[in-house]
Amino acid sequence: MTPQDARFLDLLAKRRPGMVTDVRAILGARYGRSVRLARPRGSVSSIFSFHHSATPERVGVEGALASTWDYHIRVEEWFTGGYANVVTQDGHIYVCALPFSEMTYNAGARWNPITTATCAVGYFHAPNNNVPTAELLQSLYAIGISLDDASGVAGGRPWRPHRALKQTACPGDILTPHIWRMTGVDFAAAEKRPEVYTA
């Protein structure tokens, strides 16, 4: 764990008290092998990407992992899952990988070594048209600003919806405008950055 990872976890726990669960320790047991993957030497997490699971809304650790990591590892047969953080509609955050020192598969070979991915559980696009709750949006924002603060880079790193990195509908027409708004001048890029995201 790097100092950046430790700072991220500390900041996130303070911003979302009682809403953060570190599930890294259970992933190996769940899948019967190690699924942790170190970021390639010389690679730096320079983009924070946001995704949706395109699955029904689920809560709890079982719902979070069934909607994301189970699919990637058991169905797609990837070595690791797609996201460092998974957020359910109740706003609970499941930390699945260290954001700065570990890599997940999330946006393709070009982007994986340099992105830290967060996934919102739900289908925020037609035909399902799930609507993100205020709790989910606040947790996504807390993840983004905690990553920014932990990165040690003045002004933080770019936040991007998945569709800005490759051709995809992810994270959906309903969630994408929130990601762009979070990263804009009213919030993350504001001179006096607010701690709370309001839709």
C-alpha positions in Angstrom: 0.0 0.0 0.0 1.4 3.4 -1.0 1.0 6.6 1.0 -1.5 7.7 -1.7 -3.6 4.6 -1.2 -3.6 5.0 2.6 -4.5 8.7 2.3 -7.4 7.8 0.0 -8.8 5.2 2.3 -8.5 7.6 5.3 -10.2 10.5 3.5 -13.0 8.4 2.1 -13.8 6.9 5.5 -13.9 10.5 7.0 -16.1 11.8 4.2 -18.5 8.8 4.2 -18.4 7.4 7.8 -20.0 4.0 8.2 -20.4 3.8 4.4 -17.1 2.2 3.3 -16.2 -1.5 3.4 -12.9 -2.8 2.4 -13.6 -6.2 0.7 -10.1 -6.8 -0.7 -9.4 -9.5 1.9 -12.5 -11.6 0.8 -11.9 -11.5 -2.9 -9.3 -14.3 -2.9 -11.5 -16.6 -0.9 -14.5 -15.8 -3.1 -12.7 -16.7 -6.3 -10.4 -19.3 -5.0 -7.2 -17.5 -6.1 -5.5 -14.2 -5.9 -7.2 -11.6 -8.0 -5.0 -8.6 -7.1 -2.9 -7.1 -9.8 -0.1 -4.6 -9.2 -0.1 -1.6 -11.5 2.7 -2.1 -14.1 6.0 -0.5 -13.2 6.2 3.1 -14.3 2.4 3.3 -14.7 0.6 6.0 -12.7 -3.1 6.4 -12.0 -3.7 9.5 -14.0 -7.4 9.3 -14.9 -10.3 8.5 -12.6 -13.0 6.7 -14.7 -16.7 6.2 -13.7 -18.8 3.3 -14.9 -22.2 1.6 -14.3 -22.8 -2.2 -14.0 -25.7 -2.3 -16.4 -27.4 -4.7 -14.1 -30.4 -4.5 -11.8 -30.0 -2.4 -8.7 -28.5 -4.4 -5.8 -27.2 -3.6 -2.4 -24.9 -5.2 0.1 -21.5 -6.8 -0.5 -23.1 -9.7 -2.3 -25.1 -7.4 -4.6 -22.0 -5.3 -5.3 -19.8 -8.2 -6.2 -22.4 -10.2 -8.0 -23.1 -7.1 -10.2 -19.4 -6.5 -11.1 -16.5 -8.7 -10.1 -18.4 -12.0 -10.4 -19.3 -11.2 -14.0 -15.7 -10.2 -15.0 -14.0 -13.2 -13.3 -16.5 -16.0 -13.6 -18.1 -15.2 -16.9 -15.5 -13.2 -18.9 -12.7 -15.1 -17.2 -10.6 -12.1 -16.5 -7.7 -12.3 -14.1 -9.0 -9.5 -12.0 -12.3 -7.5 -11.7 -13.1 -4.2 -13.4 -13.3 -1.7 -10.6 -11.3 -0.4 -7.6 -14.5 0.8 -6.0 -18.1 -0.4 -6.3 -21.0 1.8 -5.1 -24.6 0.6 -4.5 -27.7 2.7 -4.7 -27.8 3.1 -0.9 -24.4 4.9 -1.2 -22.3 2.1 0.4 -18.8 1.9 -1.1 -17.0 -1.4 -1.5 -13.2 -1.0 -1.9 -12.0 -3.9 -4.1 -8.5 -2.7 -5.1 -6.0 -0.1 -4.0 -6.6 2.9 -6.3 -2.9 3.9 -6.8 -0.9 0.7 -6.6 -3.3 -1.9 -8.0 -4.8 -2.2 -11.5 -8.2 -3.4 -12.6 -9.5 -4.2 -16.0 -12.0 -1.4 -16.9 -11.5 0.5 -20.1 -9.3 -1.6 -22.3 -5.6 -2.3 -22.6 -4.7 1.3 -23.5 -6.4 2.7 -20.4 -6.2 0.0 -17.7 -2.6 0.8 -16.5 -3.4 4.5 -16.0 -7.0 4.6 -14.7 -8.6 4.0 -11.4 -12.2 2.9 -12.0 -15.3 3.2 -9.9 -18.6 1.5 -10.7 -22.1 2.5 -9.7 -24.4 -0.6 -9.5 -27.5 0.0 -11.7 -28.5 0.5 -15.3 -28.6 4.2 -15.8 -29.6 4.0 -19.5 -32.5 2.9 -21.7 -34.4 0.7 -21.4 -34.0 0.3 -17.6 -33.5 4.0 -16.9 -32.5 3.6 -13.2 -32.1 6.9 -11.5 -29.1 7.4 -9.2 -30.0 8.2 -5.6 -28.6 11.2 -3.8 -26.6 8.8 -1.6 -25.0 7.1 -4.6 -24.1 10.4 -6.2 -22.6 11.7 -3.0 -20.4 8.6 -2.6 -19.2 8.9 -6.2 -18.3 12.5 -5.6 -16.6 11.6 -2.3 -14.5 9.0 -4.1 -13.5 11.5 -6.8 -12.4 14.3 -4.5 -10.7 11.8 -2.2 -8.7 10.4 -5.2 -7.9 14.0 -6.2 -6.7 14.9 -2.7 -4.7 11.7 -2.3 -3.1 12.0 -5.7 -0.9 14.9 -4.6 -1.4 16.6 -7.9 -2.4 20.3 -7.8 -5.9 20.5 -9.3 -6.3 16.7 -9.1 -6.5 14.2 -12.0 -9.1 14.2 -14.8 -12.4 12.5 -14.0 -14.0 10.8 -17.0 -17.2 8.8 -17.7 -16.3 5.5 -19.3 -17.8 6.7 -22.7 -15.1 9.4 -22.8 -12.4 6.7 -23.0 -14.0 4.3 -25.5 -17.1 3.8 -27.6 -19.7 2.6 -25.1 -23.0 3.8 -23.5 -21.4 3.4 -20.0 -22.1 4.9 -17.5 -25.5 5.6 -19.1 -27.3 8.7 -20.3 -28.7 9.4 -16.9 -25.5 9.1 -14.8 -23.0 10.7 -17.3 -24.2 14.3 -16.9 -23.7 14.0 -13.1 -20.0 12.9 -13.6 -19.3 15.8 -15.9 -21.0 18.2 -13.4 -19.1 16.8 -10.5 -15.8 17.4 -12.2 -16.8 20.9 -13.3 -16.3 24.4 -11.9 -19.3 24.2 -9.5 -17.8 21.2 -7.7 -14.4 19.5 -8.0 -12.8 22.3 -10.1 -14.3 25.1 -8.0 -12.0 27.6 -6.3 -13.6 26.7 -3.0 -14.6 23.1 -3.6 -17.7 22.0 -1.8 -17.7 18.7 0.1 -21.3 17.9 -0.8 -22.6 17.2 -4.3 -26.1 18.5 -5.1 -27.9 17.3 -8.2 
